[in-house]
Amino acid sequence: MEQDEPEATGRATARARDTVLAAARSWIRSSPGTHIWLLVIGVTSLVVAAASEGLETFLLHRTSSNIHELTKHPLQSLLISGFWIETPSSFLLYVVLFELLHANVERWAGTWRWLFTVGVAHVAATLISQEVLLVAIEHHAAPRAMRHVVDIGVSYGLAAAAALLTYRIPHPWRWGWLAALVLFFATPLATGGTYTDVGHAIAAAVGLACGPLVRGRCGGGR
């Protein structure tokens, strides 16, 4: 008996959908830390987008890891600042970057190695960059108001993940990736970069320094 064409098409579509959903679930399970982080950022971005202008200003400053907050609430500000982004409209861009960088590094290096790398990079980059800013303020090279600057976001972790990914890329392409990273993070410093540029360079350096954690790893796994 000849198979009804619409019914066959429907079954094929359902199988394709199930295949895509299964692949998506497998990808998320293989990089849980990345997707939990993304979920939290999504929630905080919705909070900022729905907040009044006054509440938004309060939230962004209160969750910053700037000099003022680091002095008053050091541990809290270091932790919380990594779960907010200043512009909610850029969330989709961060989704793409997280999938390309964090998810791939977490699958390959393992959740704990990935988390250690991005965690250390976030803390080191924040503390060193804010110390650089403090020195600039004390030498009157930056206004005192910069003590309260909004300093939140996930870019330091992304810089560390991009640097650690260097060890995943096979030769000879690895050297091209490394050269691109150095050019990307060093150019702002050579042209009068900000304290944030210093932080990005520090985070990338931490990512490269964590190379021994992934030595010998040629596939995913935790």
N, C-alpha and C positions, 0 to 999 in steps of 0.2 A: 504494500500500500504506500502510495506516495505521501511523504511527510508534508504536513501543512506548513507552508513557508513562513507565515508570520509567527507560528508557534516555535519553529526552529530558530528563527531570528531572536525571539524573546529568550529562549534558553541560552543561546550563545552570548547574548548581552548579559544575562544573569551570571554566567560562568566567568565572563571577563570582569564583571564588577566584583565578584567574589575573589578572583585572583588579585585584583588591585587592592582590595581591603585586606586580604591576608598578607600581602607584601608590605602594606603600610603598618599593620600591627606588628609584623616581624621587625621592621625598621625601628619602630618606637620601643619595642621590648629590648632591642640590642643597644639602645642609647637612652636609658631611662632618665639619667641625670639631666641630659640636655633638654628633654621634653618637659620634665617637671619645672625646670628653670624657665623655659618658655611660657609654660602655663602661668606661673607666678607673675612674670613680666606682663603677660596679657591682662591679668586681673588688675595689676597696679596701673597699667596704661588706661584701662577703662575708668578706674577711679579718678585719675588725673583729667581725662577727657570730660568726665561728668561733673567735675568740681567747679565751683565758682572761681573767679579770678583770684580772690583773696585766699581761698582754701588751697588752690593750686600752688600759689606762692609759698604758703606755709608748709605744705607737704614736701615740695621740692627742696626747700631749705632745711626742713627738719630731718629729711632722710639723706642729706648730703654728707659726704665725708670731707668736709672742708676743715680749715684750721679751727674754727669756732666749735664745731660739733666734735671733732677729734679730741679737743681739749676737755669738753664736758662729758661726752659719751663715746669713748674711743672704740670699744668692742662693738657696741650697737651700731654706730655709724659705719664702721668698716663692713659689717655684715649686711645691713639693710640697703646701703647704697648700690649694691650689686644687683638689686631686684627692681630697679626703677629706670625708666628712660625719660628724658626731658620732653621729648616730642612724641606723643602717642601716635601721630600719623606716620611715624617711621617704623612702626612695629612690624609691618610686613617685610620691610628690608631686613630687620633683625631676624625674622623667621628664616629668610633665605640664607643669611650668613651663619646662623646657628646650624642649619641643616648641612651646609657645605663644610663648615669648619668643626664646630663642636661635636656634632653627631658622628662625623667620620673619625675624628680623633678618639672619641669615647669608645666607639666600636673596635677600633684597632688597638688602642693602648689599654683599654679596660677602664671601667668607671672610676676606680680609686686613683689610678695613676693620672687620669685626666683631671679629676677633681683636685688632687693635690697640686698639679701644675697650675691650673687656672686660679686656685685659691691663693697660693703663694704669690703668683704674679699680681693678682688684684691687690693684695695687702701691701706688697713691696712697692708696686708702682704708685699706689695712693700715698703711702707714708713718705716716700722719697720725693715725689712731685710736690706734695704739700710743704715739705721741708724746704725745697727749692723756692717755692712761693713765699714762705715765711722769711727766708733770707733776703729775698727781693724787697719785701715790705720793710724789713728792718733797715735796709740800705736805701730806702726811699725810691726804689726802682719800680715799685708797684703800689697802688693806693691801699690804705688800710682796710677799705671796704672789701677787698678781695679775701679777707678772712672769712667772709660770709658768702663767698661765691657758691653757686650751685655746682656741685661736683658729684654727680651720680652717673650711673650707666654701666654698661657691660663691655665697653670697648677694650679695657685692659685684658679681660679674659679672652676676648676674641684675638687680640694680638698674641697672647701666649699660645693659644691653640694653633694659630697660623704658623708660629715659629716651630712648635713641636711637630707639626705635620711635615716639616722638612725631612725628618728621619723616615717618613713613610714613603716619600717619593723616590723612585729608583734613579740610579745614575744613568745618564749624565744630567737628567732633567733636574735633579736635586740642586745642582749648583745654580741653575737659572732661577729656580724658586727662591733660593737663599739670596741671590743677588737682588731680586725684585723686592724681597722683604727689607734688606738693608737700605736699598734706595728709597723705599716707601717711608720707612721710619726715621732714617737719618737725614733725609733732605730737609724736613721742617726744622730740625735742630741746627742745621748749617745755615738756615736762612732766618734765624731769629725766632725760633719756635716758642710756644707757650709752655706753661707748666704741664699741661695735658700732653703735649708732644713729648716731653721728658718722660711722663708716665707710660706712654705707649712704647717708647724705646726700652724702658726698664722692663716692661711686661714681656716684650719680644725677647729680650736677653734672658729673662727667667725661663721662657719656653725653650730656648736653645740650650740653656744650662741643664734642663731636665732630660736631655738626651739619654743619659745612662739608665733612666727608668724604663726606656723602651728598647734598649739594646737587645737585639736578637728576636724581637717580635716581628713576625712577618704576616700576621693575620689578626683577626678580631679576637675577642675573648676577654673575660673578666677574671 
